């Protein structure tokens, strides 16, 4: 049997009654047909070009943060709109091309099929491929090389684009700088012997409010950020120190005589009743902004993880599985809180910041 006969047989076996079937262009090669074909191909090409533009923007557009008012801020702020628009338009154009191909080039067919239950039998399975091949012939796509090629180009660009989006974030090697890789350190690391103070945010970047023990009442909490004297007057560095995602720390003054069970090796990380824990939740990185002095619980509002201050910020409820990292602090001869070192463990949930041995 020829494929066409098999396809007809498949229809009959499936109780399909073709009421009518007329080709969109019964005479091949007319100007109307060529116009329809070019229109479909044009949309596929637009889709491919948009996909290409997306790839170029995703890889080469300046994406690194630039402060408002600084040169390059306008270009930087367009990064997300540009990749969103090009990717979205590429998919939209692909959809338009497919719809146009079906409406303009596929045959107009009305068929009625009776429903039946159970699995398909052997003859059905053997004829389905013939039916599909016949459908492919009737849609005339087989002889429309322009459309097939432009559709292939569009699909290929979109496929590559999707792959780049998925893999783009892991192309750079975060360990390239070895022990000095930024992922190992936070802004709390003392550099060149310079003291790192604990400062609060007054809302004005250049207004440096370093923290003393007498600034806090028992049972209170304050959010603090790292500050070095060399940053004083340098708004850019001050902003950078304050906005780093792993910088915020909760400085908590426990009520007198509160017993804390420290983690091994961290027995002297506190200063009297003052404890400094990273504010970045170890579940998914939200700020753990709530401190309940009554029961010494630190609460994360995102998914309700709770950390017990008296257990050195061990999680006692919710999805977080790791304690909040503790910042070693002391008070210097001027009477200000200072960091004794960087955190000794990764901050937040980011697994790639964990030491390779864990
Ligand atoms: S981010 Fe804190 S509980 Fe999920």
Boltz pocket constraint, residues with backbone or C-beta under 6 A from the ligand:
constraints:
  - pocket:
      binder: B
      contacts: [[A, 281], [A, 282], [A, 283], [A, 284], [A, 285], [A, 286], [A, 300], [A, 301], [A, 302], [A, 303], [A, 304], [A, 305], [A, 318], [A, 319], [A, 320]]
      max_distance: 6.0
